[in-house]
Amino acid sequence: QLKQLKELQSKLSQEEITVEKNGVKVVINGQMEVKEIRLNPTLGQQEQEKLVRDCFNEAVKKIQLTVAQKMFSM
């Protein structure tokens, strides 16, 4: 089982979810680590902050679903 868990952890670290809204992009991996944040310099600070928050929250939900599906398939 330990081997399976290590395999799963390795697979999850390779999974990436990208969410982009209005030129603001957030990329996270299966270990919930932020890999990339890209801002849109044509937007104001408040709009960028809102979009980063929205992108991040959506990416977390998607990666959690992906993780759950991979664990269920074990």
C-alpha positions as CSV (number, residue, x, y, z in Angstrom):
1,Q,0.0,0.0,0.0
2,L,2.9,2.3,0.7
3,K,4.1,1.8,-2.8
4,Q,0.6,2.7,-4.2
5,L,0.5,5.8,-2.1
6,K,4.0,6.9,-3.3
7,E,2.8,6.2,-6.9
8,L,-0.3,8.3,-6.3
9,Q,1.7,11.1,-4.8
10,S,4.0,11.1,-7.8
11,K,1.1,11.2,-10.3
12,L,-0.6,14.0,-8.4
13,S,2.5,16.1,-8.4
14,Q,2.4,15.8,-12.2
15,E,-1.2,16.9,-12.5
16,E,-1.8,20.6,-13.3
17,I,-4.9,22.6,-13.5
18,T,-4.9,26.0,-15.3
19,V,-7.7,28.5,-14.9
20,E,-7.6,31.8,-16.9
21,K,-10.1,34.7,-16.7
22,N,-9.7,38.0,-18.5
23,G,-6.0,37.5,-18.9
24,V,-5.3,36.5,-15.3
25,K,-4.0,32.9,-15.1
26,V,-3.4,30.6,-12.1
27,V,-1.7,27.2,-12.4
28,I,-1.7,24.7,-9.5
29,N,-0.5,21.1,-9.2
30,G,-2.1,18.1,-7.5
31,Q,-0.2,18.8,-4.3
32,M,-2.0,22.2,-4.1
33,E,1.2,24.1,-4.9
34,V,0.9,27.3,-7.0
35,K,3.1,26.8,-10.0
36,E,2.3,30.0,-11.9
37,I,0.4,33.3,-11.5
38,R,0.1,35.6,-14.5
39,L,-1.5,39.0,-14.2
40,N,-3.1,41.2,-16.8
41,P,-1.4,44.6,-16.5
42,T,-4.2,46.4,-18.4
43,L,-6.5,45.8,-15.4
44,G,-6.7,47.7,-12.2
45,Q,-5.4,46.3,-8.9
46,Q,-8.8,45.5,-7.5
47,E,-9.9,43.7,-10.6
48,Q,-6.7,41.7,-10.7
49,E,-7.0,40.7,-7.1
50,K,-10.6,39.5,-7.6
51,L,-9.6,37.5,-10.7
52,V,-6.6,35.9,-9.0
53,R,-8.9,34.9,-6.1
54,D,-11.6,33.6,-8.4
55,C,-9.1,31.7,-10.6
56,F,-7.3,30.2,-7.5
57,N,-10.6,29.0,-5.9
58,E,-11.8,27.4,-9.1
59,A,-8.4,25.7,-9.7
60,V,-8.5,24.3,-6.1
61,K,-11.9,22.9,-6.7
62,K,-10.9,21.3,-9.9
63,I,-7.7,19.8,-8.5
64,Q,-9.6,18.4,-5.5
65,L,-12.0,16.7,-7.9
66,T,-9.1,15.3,-9.9
67,V,-7.4,14.0,-6.7
68,A,-10.6,12.4,-5.4
69,Q,-11.1,10.7,-8.8
70,K,-7.6,9.3,-8.8
71,M,-7.9,8.1,-5.2
72,F,-11.3,6.5,-5.9
73,S,-9.8,4.6,-8.9
74,M,-7.2,3.0,-6.6
